[in-house]
Amino acid sequence: MEDEDETDEERVFLISDELEFRSGETDGEPNFLWRDLEGDIDEFYEYVASGTNSHTQAFFETCMYRAMYERKYKRDADNARESDLAQFVWTPPPSRAKPNPRRKVSPRADPAALSSAMQSLSVTDPSPPTTPGKAPSGSKNQTSEAKAHVPVSKSQSIMSTMPVIAEQEAELYLWDFPNMDFINQGIVTAKIQQQEGSYIFWLVASIDDTPLLAHKICSDMNQRWSHKMFSLTWNHVDDDGSQNSWLFKFPTRTEYDAMLQSFTQCLWESLHKTPWGKVKPDERAYVLSSTEDVEMKDISEEDQDEDDEDEVFSELDPDEEASDSDLEEEDDEVPALPAGDRNSQLTVGYKGDRSYVVRGSNIGVFSHSADAGVKYYATISKISTPSGVEFKPQQVMLHEQDTKMVLKNPNDSNSLFSMDIERGKVVEEWKVHDDITVDHIAPDTKFAPTTREQTLVGASHNALFRIDPRISGTKMVESQFKQYVSKNKFSGVATTAAGKLAVASEKGDIRLFDTIGKNAKTALPPLGDPILGIDVTADGRWIVATTKTYLLLIDTLIGEGRYQGSLGFDRSFPATSKPIPRRLQLKGEHVAYMGHNISFTPAKFNQGEGQEENAIVTSTGQFVIAWDFAKVKRGLLDRYEIKKYEDYVVQDNFKFGDDKEIIVALQNNVLAINKKNLKKPNRQSLAPGNLRSHSNIVNSPY
């Protein structure tokens, strides 16, 4: 157990042979070790029994073996013989024959040493991702001993004509599903090669100029760099749809740093279709900093000591049955909706404990019950304009203390529609502007929906403006309007509690404004991936931006210079001291178990007036994922927990004012889950068959 995870709370472990219980010594004192069934395969608990004599130690071990016997055979152990208990005495597994870490792999010498994932070399784009949530056929049965395909000579010839951008010696590893470990495949030459006349680059492993694999460099690789291990891990979907996780380990930091810089540069060029040399030096430094290790600054001691019962990491027994409050509830009878429509959006209420789920041209209303669940309440059917034209809302936002809902009609991009929630009817059309479209909306301030504030924020692809429904004619406030000449492709806007704005774009850049109508105080350059959604903490200190394969966390506090201590919303960062963007992403081996390429939904902080944000929640495919924000701020970027459901997750968000309960909209269900029911990602929690829910599920269509 790591230091930061230590607490004084009592922990309970179900005794079974799965614990791999054993005894040993630590500094001359007897100890007992057992597996953390909620953690990875190599995570153990240790109890040092200081001062315990050998007889007491042996007696305790015998009691453990008797308990394992009784659990397995469901009978008393009084009549069990020593030979019956011997089966529970842990013995180390036979060592697997691994290739000599420093030997070179030869396709002629031992093709069986490579996995079947070493597919026939094909210099084409990667195959389309498998359907989210569907396990790749045979992926869990692959082993590193399967027969390899021999590289195709034609493809080998194609690769030989491509310029080499970088090459370094490296050990090649492949994730082995049955053994839950990266298996060393031997020494290879790791290369980056470029298709001539294009911005297409390939990550290649070869032996004596014979390519063994070639994977196109793209964001779907889910690349992760480890500065401690000098390694790069990435994912790849093979032609048969199976998902694999690979790893290059470089011998020294020199080789590692050289490959890291070349890879980052090539990925950036492939996304921007622009030469790296044309990028400004400070922007190049910003992009490269996103792969660096960093110690978060100005994290309070309270945050560092925070490890109490509210932390993200659960201690649930994997065999524990759902409690009474976690069992499925009997739902009120709900009307059937026409076939074909699925849940598409979720918005969680600020007042009155309601959540709203868009399904086609209908909106389902769900109440938050006292036992931490959700219950069907009503359906607002056939959403229509005041003139009677039915439409399917593209974006919805609660307004004026949840008495109204602002709707975007995909068929009328210049207007917004105001719905009276109690009447369940659209009562007004707000024409915003004749020429400028409304592509995104946000509240005037983060908590404005809890008040009677009537204005809101709108954004087009290249403009930011305020909307006031009270003015006559078009509703745009001309004095609070900022338009850019270029096509910025704005993709989302979020506001702080003070009304300052963070605006993201499909290009990947982020602008910070202190008010509408003026130039941005801070413009953060793009890493290259389109930003799909953006959220900000109430105080404006932290931003989380969502891309398809990772979340980008940015600290807006200016750390040095004339405006040290100010936020990027109020002052510009010095050119030489831009914030260091942190990537939150899933581990490659976890993605391999999930069986599909990552596609995150917009991430959200938990929120509530007067509450500090302590978690970030998002989803991909059938999985809800939450990061412990307190630990993330300390640089522990892979501290996330996960839960799998039987259907695709459309959207999830915390209940307002609650940092424990998460409301989740699946394609055909709506449910509530307590954050403690999320588990550490491992084979158990990620496996395709692990669909048992601890949540209150409301069956939809409503």
Protein Blocks (a to p, Z undefined) as FASTA:
>chain_A
ZZklgcfbdcdddddfklopacddeehiacdddddfkbcfkbccddddehiafklmmmmm
mmmmmmmmmmmnopafklpcfklmmmmpccdddddddddfkbccdfklmmmlpcfklccd
ddddddddddehiacehklmgcfkbccddddfklmmmmmmpccfbdcddddddddfklop
acdebjcdddddddehiacdcddddeehiafbdcdddfklopacdfklopacdddddfko
pacddddddfblklmmmmmmmmmmmmmmmmnopafklpcfklmmmmmmmmpccddehiaf
klmmgccfkbmbdcbdfkbccdfklpccdddddddddehiacfbdcddfehpiadddehj
accdddddfkopacdfbdcehiadfkopacddfbdcdeehhlaccdddfklmkbccdddf
klopafbdcdfbfklccfbdcdfblklmmmmbfbdcdddfkbccdddfkbghjfbdfklc
cddfbdnkpabdcddfkopacdddfkopacddfbehiacfbdcddfhiacfbdcddfkom
accdddfkbccdddfbdfbdjkgoiafklpccdfklcccdddddddfklmmmnopacddd
dddddddehiacfbdcddehjbccdddfklmmnopaklccddddfbdcfbdcddehiakb
ccdddfkbccdddfklpccddfklmpmklmccfbdcddddZZ
